[in-house]
């Protein structure tokens, strides 16, 4: 059974130093609850910062020994590390930027340098602690670079990563100067988890546009690995909030609150002090509500709980001042001798106080401007398990809104909508309250924080097995060994290779992928081996292929089989014509005019519209728009419309790569055949090959090939082994 190595910025235990003595106490949070509830047969090690900057060598050794008893491994950070890495890059760069507050982002190189350095400190401790068969699970935005750092030391280890905050849209993420480094750090993981599909979609968009990795149903081919991305919405320990075990009798506490507030309706709002939470907006909404519906004055109170946070940061100090001012003015203008409109508490609540407040509150207004998940909303719903009375007003910008859709969902920037939602909540009958609560409670009971943790680990383990090729047709090491043995025992060998996307990576400029020395040497080596017959079959025009690959002396097939070069002589397929181009060209010209970044490649007997430099979604939209038009125009012209990798090509029907291959297949009964290609046009090649041939698709799309490889790098590595 593999061990689970959990890595987070903070350990589930905090070390404090008081009067020279080290004191340990548990850290609060749902992450610790979820991970501690995992299968006890799974041996766990947790690596993280213990919460105290310890410079003394003996103190560090003492902490190491004490924590090791509970399977905890500390990463020691200095005061400067905390200032620059945690308070700096983590919370002044990533936090505001990922929460859509770029105006608060600090683009300071010293923060970035510290972030890299501390991620490396974590990596050094992790590398010392793990074994090749372990399962690694990295958590959150403070450690985005860590997966790739671990990957460098352990190429085959299984690494998971979960992001507990939103991932922003590409347009926002691209503003970061360190965007590519952050993405490549994350892509060191085998599995990356998000709270919602939107966050996952944003990540995949950024990965494609910045690093060029295109996903196939959420899986990205990165080197020889497939990186799985998926949605794992975090839950809570439901029973802990539904049936809290607290010293003080909950009913007594609830009665006391009711008595002190004279039985008025209570609207609670609980959040950490943070500009992402929209706390001032809630005060303003309450004011707008009372102005619009004055009959509710003295009948309802807002309980505003603000948990202190980052008081040394300017934005947070300013936010605290703003909230203090708003609440003071509000209570002065609206309050009476026996009614305080807003009951404001700037402090943390213990668990007993929190759950009692959840139970007594008639309404919870949880309306962050942007939030990764927001477990407070889920805790409130769970706390209503017994009473079945209460209404949740929830921001559509919180990840929880995707699950708690029976709440009153509001736009946190629309104060009129929020005021109306508050009125609707106050007037909602108990029958509707019960119906809404029961639907949400059913979901939360089924998908607890324990389920969340188990789902992530189970999916990671399943993906790990897939990576070994047990559930896919990826070419495994065993397959490669068999292929090599067959290759060496054969006398007559046919080697058919596509060019773009197979031997060379794609480039925005099609003419920029001139074969490098490594490739030319590889092709020459293959051709030089006795019994080998090498063919490059491409959609490129014959002049380009001849210029680039002619000197190697290998055979060529150009324009998807329109031209064939055998024994150093070119010949064209029978019956091909090009008079049709004058009728089709204007349609493609119109596509270019309407699609920035696209262009036309004109070959002797075909036309190709490329959109590899265009926004992927726009290019695909144009393809859908023009597909029917092109099919209509070509229906009576004996032409074919081919969709390749970021290209649409119009060519003579009845001519394809497969038919071109018959020129070589008919020459002799080959002892060994291998054919490798990456796009739709190569499927024709795969289909004409005999069953014994090694047909290999590059990429994870559906294919007629027997095997698949992930990348161009894999193809070259395989060919090098043959040479």
C-alpha positions in Angstrom: 0.0 0.0 0.0 1.6 3.4 -1.0 2.0 6.2 1.5 0.1 9.5 1.1 2.4 12.5 1.3 0.3 15.6 2.0 2.0 19.0 1.5 0.5 22.3 2.4 1.7 25.7 3.5 0.7 25.0 7.1 0.8 21.8 9.1 -2.4 20.8 11.0 -0.5 21.5 14.2 0.8 25.0 15.1 3.9 25.5 17.2 4.0 28.6 19.5 6.9 29.7 21.6 6.0 31.2 25.0 8.6 32.1 27.6 11.1 29.8 25.9 8.7 26.8 25.9 7.4 25.2 22.7 3.6 24.7 22.8 1.6 22.7 20.2 -2.0 23.1 19.4 -4.2 21.9 16.4 -4.8 24.2 13.5 -8.4 24.9 12.5 -9.7 24.2 9.0 -11.6 21.8 6.8 -8.5 20.5 5.1 -7.2 18.9 8.3 -10.7 17.4 9.0 -11.0 15.9 5.5 -7.5 14.5 5.3 -7.5 13.0 8.8 -10.7 11.2 7.9 -9.1 9.2 5.1 -8.8 5.5 5.2 -6.7 4.7 8.3 -4.9 1.9 6.4 -3.3 4.6 4.3 -0.1 5.6 5.9 0.1 9.4 5.8 2.9 12.0 6.2 2.1 15.7 6.3 4.7 18.3 5.3 4.3 22.0 6.0 5.3 25.0 8.0 4.7 24.7 11.7 3.6 28.3 12.1 6.6 29.7 14.0 9.9 31.1 12.7 12.5 29.1 14.6 16.1 30.1 14.0 17.7 28.1 16.9 19.1 24.7 15.6 18.2 22.9 18.8 14.7 24.1 18.8 14.3 23.0 15.2 15.6 19.5 16.1 13.2 19.3 19.1 10.2 20.3 16.9 11.2 17.7 14.3 11.3 14.9 16.9 8.0 16.0 18.5 6.1 16.3 15.2 7.5 13.0 13.8 5.6 11.1 16.4 2.4 12.2 14.6 3.7 11.7 11.0 4.4 15.4 10.6 7.4 16.9 8.9 8.2 20.6 9.4 9.5 23.0 6.7 11.3 25.8 8.7 10.9 29.3 7.3 12.5 32.6 8.5 10.7 35.8 9.3 11.9 37.1 5.9 10.5 34.1 4.1 7.1 34.7 5.7 7.2 38.4 4.8 8.2 38.0 1.2 6.9 34.5 0.2 3.7 34.3 2.2 2.6 37.9 2.9 4.4 39.0 -0.3 3.9 36.8 -3.4 1.2 34.5 -2.0 -1.0 37.2 -0.6 -0.1 40.3 -2.5 0.2 38.8 -5.9 -1.6 35.5 -6.3 -4.5 36.1 -3.8 -5.7 39.4 -5.3 -5.0 38.4 -8.9 -6.8 35.1 -8.7 -9.7 36.7 -7.0 -10.1 39.4 -9.7 -8.6 42.3 -7.9 -5.6 43.1 -10.1 -5.5 46.6 -8.7 -4.1 45.1 -5.5 -1.5 43.0 -7.3 2.2 43.9 -6.4 4.5 43.1 -9.3 7.7 43.0 -7.2 10.6 40.8 -8.3 11.7 40.3 -4.7 8.4 38.6 -3.9 8.8 36.3 -6.9 12.4 35.4 -5.9 11.3 34.6 -2.4 8.3 32.5 -3.7 10.7 30.4 -5.8 13.2 30.0 -3.0 10.6 28.9 -0.4 8.9 26.5 -2.9 12.4 25.0 -3.3 12.8 24.7 0.4 9.6 22.7 0.5 10.9 20.6 -2.4 14.1 19.8 -0.6 12.2 18.6 2.5 9.7 16.6 0.3 12.5 14.9 -1.7 14.2 13.8 1.5 11.0 12.4 2.9 9.4 10.5 0.0 9.9 7.2 -1.8 9.2 6.4 -5.4 5.9 4.5 -4.7 4.4 7.3 -2.6 1.3 9.3 -3.7 2.0 13.0 -3.3 -0.8 15.6 -2.8 0.1 19.3 -2.8 -2.3 21.9 -1.7 -3.1 25.5 -2.7 -1.7 28.7 -4.2 1.4 29.0 -1.9 3.0 26.0 -3.6 2.2 26.3 -7.3 5.8 25.7 -8.3 6.3 22.6 -6.1 4.9 19.8 -8.4 7.4 20.5 -11.1 10.2 20.7 -8.6 9.3 17.3 -7.2 8.9 15.9 -10.7 12.5 16.8 -11.5 13.7 14.4 -8.8 11.1 11.7 -9.2 10.1 11.3 -12.8 7.5 8.6 -12.3 6.0 9.5 -8.9 2.3 10.2 -8.7 1.7 13.9 -7.9 -1.7 15.5 -7.2 -2.5 19.2 -6.7 -5.6 20.9 -5.4 -6.3 24.6 -5.8 -8.5 25.9 -2.9 -9.1 29.4 -4.5 -10.5 30.4 -7.9 -8.4 30.1 -11.1 -8.9 33.3 -13.0 -9.9 33.7 -16.6 -7.1 33.7 -19.2 -7.4 37.4 -19.8 -6.7 38.2 -16.2 -4.1 35.4 -15.6 -2.1 36.5 -18.7 -1.3 39.8 -17.0 1.1 38.1 -14.5 4.7 38.4 -15.6 5.4 34.9 -14.1 2.4 33.3 -15.7 4.3 30.6 -17.7 6.5 29.6 -14.8 3.4 29.2 -12.6 1.6 27.0 -15.1 4.6 24.8 -15.8 5.0 24.4 -12.0 1.5 23.2 -11.8 1.8 20.9 -14.8 4.4 18.9 -12.9 1.4 17.3 -11.3 -0.4 14.2 -12.7 -3.8 15.5 -11.4 -5.0 19.0 -10.8 -8.2 19.6 -8.9 -10.5 22.6 -8.7 -13.7 23.4 -6.8 -15.7 24.2 -9.9 -15.8 23.6 -13.7 -15.3 27.3 -14.4 -12.0 27.3 -12.6 -10.9 24.2 -14.4 -12.0 25.7 -17.8 -10.0 28.9 -17.1 -6.9 26.8 -16.3 -7.2 24.7 -19.4 -7.6 27.9 -21.5 -4.5 29.5 -19.9 -2.5 26.3 -20.3 -3.3 26.1 -24.0 -2.8 29.8 -24.8 0.4 30.2 -22.8 2.2 26.8 -22.9 0.5 25.3 -26.0 -0.8 22.2 -24.3 -4.2 21.3 -25.7 -6.5 19.1 -23.6 -8.5 16.1 -24.6 -11.6 15.9 -22.4 -9.7 17.5 -19.5 -6.4 15.6 -20.0 -3.3 17.4 -21.2 -0.4 15.6 -22.9 2.8 17.0 -21.1 5.9 15.2 -22.2 5.4 11.5 -21.7 2.6 12.1 -19.2 -1.1 12.8 -19.3 -2.1 15.5 -16.8 -5.7 14.9 -15.6 -7.8 17.9 -14.5 -11.1 17.5 -12.8 -13.6 19.1 -10.5 -13.8 18.1 -6.8 -16.0 20.5 -4.9 -14.9 20.5 -1.2 -17.5 19.5 1.4 -17.8 19.9 5.2 -18.0 17.5 8.1 -21.8 17.6 8.0 -22.6 15.9 11.3 -20.2 18.2 13.1 -22.4 21.2 12.3 -25.8 19.4 12.2 -25.3 17.8 15.7 -22.5 19.9 17.3 -20.9 18.5 20.5 -20.5 21.7 22.5 -20.3 22.2 26.3 -22.9 24.9 26.5 -26.4 23.7 25.8 -27.3 25.0 22.4 -30.9 25.6 23.2 -29.9 27.8 26.2 -27.6 29.8 23.9 -30.2 30.2 21.3 -32.8 31.4 23.9 -30.4 33.9 25.3 -29.7 35.4 21.8 -33.4 35.6 21.1 -34.1 37.3 24.4 -31.3 39.8 23.9 -32.5 40.7 20.4 -36.1 40.9 21.5 -37.1 38.1 19.1 -36.3 40.1 16.0 -35.4 38.4 12.7 -31.7 37.9 12.6 -29.6 38.1 9.4 -26.1 36.8 9.9 -23.0 37.4 7.8 -19.7 35.8 8.8 -16.4 36.3 6.9 -12.7 36.8 7.4 -11.7 40.5 6.9 -10.9 40.5 3.2 -11.7 42.7 0.2 -12.9 39.7 -1.8 -15.8 39.1 0.7 -17.8 42.2 -0.2 -18.5 43.0 3.4 -19.1 46.8 2.9 -21.7 45.9 0.2 -23.7 44.0 2.7 -24.0 47.0 5.0 -25.0 49.1 2.1 -27.6 46.5 0.9 -29.1 46.5 4.4 -29.4 50.3 4.3 -31.0 50.2 0.9 -33.4 47.5 2.1 -34.6 49.5 5.1 -34.9 52.7 3.0 -37.0 50.8 0.4 -39.0 48.8 3.0 -39.2 51.0 6.1 -41.8 48.7 7.7 -39.0 46.3 8.6 -37.2 48.9 10.8 -36.9 47.6 14.4 -38.0 44.1 13.2 -34.7 42.8 11.8 -31.0 43.0 12.8 -27.9 42.2 10.9 -25.3 40.3 12.9 -22.0 41.2 11.2 -19.1 38.9 12.2 -15.7 39.9 10.8 -12.8 37.7 11.7 -9.5 39.7 12.0 -7.0 39.0 9.2 -3.7 40.5 7.8 -4.1 43.7 9.9 -0.5 44.7 8.8 -1.6 45.0 5.1 -2.7 48.5 3.9 -5.7 47.2 2.0 -7.0 45.3 5.0 -6.5 48.2 7.4 -8.4 50.5 5.0 -11.1 47.9 4.7 -11.5 47.7 8.5 -11.7 51.5 8.7 -14.4 51.5 5.9 -16.5 48.8 7.7 -16.2 50.6 11.1 -17.3 53.9 9.5 -20.2 52.3 7.6 -21.5 50.5 10.7 -21.1 53.5 13.0 -23.0 55.8 10.6 -25.6 53.2 10.0 -26.4 52.6 13.7 -26.3 56.3 14.4 -28.8 57.1 11.6 -31.2 54.1 12.0 -30.8 52.8 15.6 -33.2 53.4 18.5 -32.9 53.0 22.2 -34.1 49.4 22.0 -32.9 48.5 18.5 -29.3 48.2 17.2 -29.7 47.6 13.4 -26.2 46.1 13.0 -24.6 43.9 15.8 -21.0 44.2 14.8 -18.3 41.9 16.1 -14.6 42.1 15.0 -13.3 38.9 16.4 -13.2 35.1 16.0 -16.0 32.9 17.3 -15.4 29.6 19.1 -17.2 26.5 17.7 -20.0 26.7 20.2 -20.7 30.3 19.5 -20.6 29.8 15.8 -22.9 26.8 15.6 -25.4 28.5 18.1 -25.5 31.5 15.9 -26.0 29.4 12.8 -29.0 27.7 14.5 -30.7 30.8 15.7 -30.2 32.9 12.6 -33.2 33.3 10.3 -31.1 34.2 7.3 -27.5 33.9 6.3 -26.2 36.4 3.8 -23.0 35.0 2.3 -22.2 37.3 -0.7 -18.5 37.4 -1.5 -17.4 39.3 -4.6 -15.3 36.2 -5.5 -14.7 33.0 -3.5 -13.1 29.7 -4.2 -15.8 27.7 -2.4 -17.1 29.3 0.8 -17.7 26.6 3.4 -19.6 29.0 5.7 -22.6 28.7 3.5 -22.5 24.9 3.7 -22.0 25.0 7.5 -25.1 27.2 7.9 -27.2 24.7 5.9 -26.0 21.8 7.9 -26.8 23.6 11.2 -30.4 23.7 10.1 -30.7 19.9 10.1 -33.1 19.8 13.0 -35.2 23.0 12.7 -35.5 23.0 8.8 -36.0 26.7 9.1 -33.7 29.3 7.6 -32.9 30.9 4.3 -29.5 31.2 2.6 -28.7 34.2 0.4 -25.6 33.3 -1.6 -23.4 35.1 -4.1 -23.2 33.6 -7.6 -19.5 34.3 -7.4 -18.9 31.7 -4.7 -18.0 28.2 -5.7 -20.7 26.9 -3.4 -23.4 28.4 -5.7 -22.8 25.6 -8.2 -24.1 23.1 -5.6 -26.4 25.2 -3.4 -28.6 26.3 -6.2 -31.7 26.1 -4.0 -30.4 29.1 -2.1 -31.4 32.6 -3.2 -28.6 33.2 -5.6 -27.6 36.9 -6.2 -25.1 39.1 -8.0 -23.0 40.6 -5.1 -22.6 43.8 -7.1 -26.4 44.3 -7.7 -27.6 45.9 -4.5 -31.2 46.1 -5.7 -31.3 42.4 -6.4 -29.7 41.7 -3.0 -32.2 43.9 -1.2 -35.1 42.1 -2.9 -33.6 38.8 -2.0 -33.5 39.9 1.6 -37.1 40.8 1.5 -38.0 37.5 -0.2 -36.1 35.6 2.5 -37.8 37.4 5.3 -41.2 36.7 3.8 -40.6 33.1 2.7 -43.0 30.6 4.3 -41.7 27.7 6.4 -42.8 25.2 3.8 -40.6 26.6 1.1 -37.8 27.1 3.6 -37.9 23.4 4.5 -38.1 22.3 0.9 -35.1 24.4 -0.1 -33.1 23.3 2.9 -33.8 19.6 2.6 -32.6 19.6 -1.1 -29.3 21.3 -0.1 -28.8 19.2 3.0 -29.2 16.0 0.9 -26.3 17.1 -1.3 -24.1 18.1 1.6 -24.7 14.8 3.5 -23.7 12.8 0.4 -20.6 14.8 -0.4 -18.8 15.6 2.8 -15.2 16.7 3.2 -14.3 13.0 3.7 -15.9 12.1 0.3 -14.0 15.0 -1.3 -10.6 13.7 0.0 -11.4 10.1 -0.9 -12.6 11.1 -4.4 -9.4 13.0 -5.1 -7.1 10.2 -4.0 -9.1 7.5 -5.7 -9.2 9.4 -9.0 -5.4 10.1 -8.7 -4.7 6.4 -8.1 -7.0 5.4 -11.0 -5.1 7.9 -13.2 -1.8 6.5 -12.0 -2.9 3.1 -13.2 -3.9 4.6 -16.6 -0.5 6.2 -16.8 1.0 2.7 -16.7 -1.0 1.9 -19.8 -3.3 -0.6 -18.1 -6.5 1.1 -19.3 -5.4 2.8 -22.5 -3.7 2.0 -25.8 -0.7 4.1 -25.0 2.5 2.4 -26.3 4.0 0.8 -23.2 7.6 -0.1 -22.5 6.6 -3.7 -23.1 5.1 -2.8 -26.4 8.2 -0.9 -27.4 10.5 -3.8 -26.5 8.4 -6.1 -28.7 8.4 -3.5 -31.5 12.2 -3.2 -31.3 12.7 -7.0 -31.4 10.4 -7.3 -34.4 12.2 -4.4 -36.1 15.6 -6.0 -35.7 14.5 -9.5 -36.8 13.0 -8.1 -40.0 14.8 -7.8 -43.3 12.4 -5.5 -45.2 11.0 -2.5 -43.2 8.7 0.2 -44.2 8.7 3.3 -42.0 6.0 5.9 -42.7 6.1 9.2 -40.8 3.9 12.3 -40.8 5.8 15.6 -40.4 4.0 18.4 -38.6 2.8 17.3 -35.1 4.7 14.0 -35.5 8.4 14.7 -36.2 8.2 18.5 -35.5 6.1 20.4 -33.0 3.5 22.8 -34.4 4.5 26.5 -34.7 2.3 29.5 -35.4 4.2 30.1 -38.6 4.1 26.9 -40.7 7.3 27.8 -42.5 9.2 28.1 -39.2 9.4 24.4 -38.6 12.5 23.7 -40.7 13.9 20.3 -39.7 16.6 20.6 -37.1 19.9 18.8 -37.2 18.7 16.2 -34.7 15.8 15.2 -37.0 17.9 15.2 -40.1 20.4 13.0 -38.4 17.6 10.7 -37.2 16.1 10.3 -40.6 19.6 9.7 -42.1 20.3 7.1 -39.5 17.0 5.3 -40.3 17.6 5.4 -44.0 21.2 4.1 -43.6 20.1 0.9 -41.9 20.0 -2.1 -44.3 16.5 -3.1 -45.2 14.9 0.2 -44.2 12.6 2.2 -46.5 11.6 5.6 -45.0 8.7 7.7 -46.2 7.6 11.1 -44.9 3.9 11.6 -45.8 2.7 15.1 -45.3 0.1 17.7 -46.2 2.8 20.1 -47.1 3.5 21.1 -50.7 6.2 19.2 -52.6 8.6 22.1 -53.1 8.8 22.6 -49.3 9.2 18.9 -48.6 11.9 18.6 -51.3 13.8 21.6 -50.0 13.7 20.4 -46.4 14.0 16.6 -46.7 15.1 15.9 -50.3 18.8 15.9 -49.3 18.2 12.9 -47.0 17.3 10.7 -50.0 14.1 9.4 -48.4 10.8 9.0 -50.2 8.1 11.6 -49.9 4.3 12.0 -50.2 3.1 15.7 -50.5 -0.2 17.4 -50.4 -1.9 14.4 -48.7 -0.9 12.1 -51.5 -1.4 14.3 -54.5 2.4 14.1 -55.2 4.6 11.0 -54.5 8.4 10.9 -54.7 9.8 7.5 -55.3 13.4 6.7 -56.4 14.1 10.5 -56.5 11.3 11.1 -59.0 8.0 13.0 -58.4 4.7 11.9 -59.9 1.2 13.2 -59.4 -2.0 11.2 -58.6 -4.1 10.4 -61.6 -6.9 12.9 -62.5 -6.1 15.7 -60.1 -7.1 19.2 -61.3 -6.8 22.7 -59.9 -9.2 24.8 -61.9 -11.7 24.8 -59.0 -9.5 27.0 -56.9 -10.7 30.3 -58.4 -14.2 29.5 -57.2 -13.2 28.4 -53.7 -10.5 31.0 -53.0 -12.9 33.9 -52.4 -14.7 32.0 -49.6 -11.4 31.4 -47.8 -10.4 35.0 -48.4 -13.5 36.0 -46.6 -12.7 33.7 -43.7 -9.2 35.4 -43.4 -10.7 38.9 -43.4 -13.1 37.9 -40.5 -10.6 35.9 -38.5 -7.5 37.7 -37.3 -4.4 35.5 -37.3 -5.6 33.1 -40.0 -4.1 32.7 -43.4 -4.4 30.7 -46.6 -1.7 28.3 -47.9 -2.0 27.7 -51.6 -0.6 24.4 -53.0 -0.6 23.2 -56.5 -3.7 21.1 -56.1 -5.2 22.2 -52.9 -6.0 25.2 -50.6 -5.5 25.2 -46.9 -7.0 27.7 -44.4 -4.8 27.8 -41.2 -6.0 29.2 -37.9 -3.2 28.1 -35.6 -2.4 31.7 -34.8 -6.0 32.5 -34.1 -7.9 32.2 -30.8 -8.8 28.5 -30.6 -12.5 29.1 -29.9 -12.9 31.7 -32.7 -11.1 29.4 -35.2 -13.5 26.5 -34.3 -16.5 28.8 -34.6 -15.4 29.8 -38.1 -14.9 26.2 -39.1 -18.5 25.4 -38.0 -19.8 28.5 -39.9 -18.1 27.6 -43.1 -18.2 23.8 -43.1 -21.7 23.7 -44.7 -20.8 26.4 -47.2 -17.6 24.6 -48.3 -19.4 21.3 -48.5 -22.1 22.8 -50.7 -19.6 24.5 -53.0 -17.4 21.4 -53.4 -20.3 18.8 -53.7 -20.2 18.8 -57.6 -16.5 19.5 -58.0 -15.2 16.1 -56.9 -13.4 17.8 -54.0 -12.9 16.9 -50.4 -12.9 19.1 -47.3 -10.4 17.9 -44.7 -10.2 19.1 -41.1 -6.7 18.8 -39.6 -4.9 20.2 -36.6 -5.9 23.9 -36.8 -6.3 23.7 -40.5 -9.1 23.1 -43.1 -8.0 21.9 -46.4 -9.8 21.6 -49.7 -8.3 19.1 -52.2 -9.2 16.6 -54.9 -11.5 13.8 -53.7 -10.3 10.3 -54.0 -6.7 11.3 -53.1 -5.5 10.8 -49.6 -2.5 9.7 -47.6 -3.8 6.1 -47.5 -4.1 5.8 -51.3 -0.6 7.3 -51.6 0.7 4.6 -49.3 -0.5 1.9 -51.7 2.5 2.9 -53.9 4.8 1.5 -51.3 2.7 -1.3 -49.8 2.3 -2.9 -53.3 6.1 -3.0 -53.8 6.7 -6.0 -51.6 5.5 -8.0 -48.6 7.2 -6.0 -45.9 8.4 -7.9 -42.8 7.9 -4.8 -40.6 5.8 -1.7 -41.0 5.5 1.3 -38.7 3.3 4.3 -39.5 3.1 7.3 -37.2 0.8 10.4 -37.6 -1.1 12.9 -35.5 -4.2 14.2 -37.3 -7.4 13.2 -39.2 -5.5 12.9 -42.5 -3.2 10.2 -41.0 -6.2 8.0 -40.3 -6.4 7.1 -44.0 -2.8 5.8 -43.7 -3.6 3.7 -40.6 -6.6 2.1 -42.3 -4.7 0.8 -45.3 -2.0 -0.8 -43.2 -2.0 -4.6 -42.7 -3.1 -5.8 -39.2 0.5 -6.7 -38.2 1.7 -3.1 -38.8 2.6 -0.8 -35.9 0.2 2.1 -36.4 0.7 4.9 -33.9 -1.4 8.0 -33.2 0.4 11.0 -31.7 -2.1 12.5 -29.2 -5.1 11.1 -27.3 -7.9 11.7 -29.9 -10.0 8.7 -31.1 -8.0 6.8 -33.7 -7.9 3.7 -35.9 -4.3 3.2 -34.9 -3.3 0.3 -32.7 -1.2 2.4 -30.3 -0.8 6.0 -29.2 2.0 8.2 -28.1 1.6 11.5 -26.2 4.0 13.8 -27.9 6.5 14.6 -30.6 9.2 14.0 -28.0 7.9 10.4 -27.5 8.1 9.8 -31.3 11.6 11.0 -31.6 12.7 8.9 -28.5 11.1 5.8 -30.1 12.9 6.4 -33.5 16.2 7.0 -31.7 15.9 3.6 -30.1 15.3 2.0 -33.5 18.4 3.7 -34.9 
